[in-house]
């Protein structure tokens, strides 16, 4: 099973990581997280204080901060509010 985040913003990416992490380890498939196009969507990386996705080789770390694991930077977000 592959979770596609594509052009998604930070919230969708963080929620997907938390969902993948919640799956039991004994399931018969290997959940994977497909990561594309982050550079094309500033809402994926510009509006948070720290990156949602931190990679170590081919693996992505699951954020361990409260909530979805990221802190929104409201000042940076303002320029995208219409």
N, C-alpha and C positions, 0 to 999 in steps of 0.2 A: 504494500500500500504506500502510495506516495502522496504527501500533502503538498500541494502547489500553492505558493504564495505569490508568485509572479510579480505583478506591479503593485501589490498590496502595500498599505501603509504600516506604520509601526505597531498599531494596536492589533491588526489582523495577524501580523507576524508573531507578536508576543503571545497572543492567544493560541495560535497554532503550536508554538513550541511547548506551551504548558499542557495542551491536550495530548501531544505526542508523548510527553514525559509521564502523563497519567496512565498510559496504557500498560497493562500487565506485561511483565517480561516473559511470560510463558506462552504468549500467543503464537500462533503458527505462521505468522508473517512478520517481516521485519519492517517496521515503519521507517520511512525515509522522509526527509524534508528537502524539497527541491527549491533551490534558491536562485532566483534570476532577477535581473533588471533593477537591482537596488539603486544603481547610479542614475536611473531614468525617473525615479520617483522620489523627490525630496521629502515627501511625507513619510518615507521609510527610514530616513536617517537624519534629517535636519531638525526635526521637532522634539527630539529626545536629548536629555543631558548626556547620556552614554549610549553607545550602540546597543540595539536590541539583540543583534546577532554577533556573537564572538566565536570565531572559528579556531579550532585547534586541529590542523590538518584537514581531514575530511569530515570531522565531527563539529557540531555546533553545541556550545554550552547552553544548558537550560538556566535562564536567569533565576537567581535565588532571592531576589529582593521582594518586598511585599507586593501583593496584587498580581498584575501580569508581569511584573519584573522590570518595569521601566518607569522613569519619571519624565513626564511631559514638560517641555520648556515652553511655557505660555507666551513668552516674548517672541520666540522664533515662530511659533504657530500663528501669531497675529497677522503676519504678512500674507497668509493663505486664506484668511477669512474674508469672504465677500459680503 
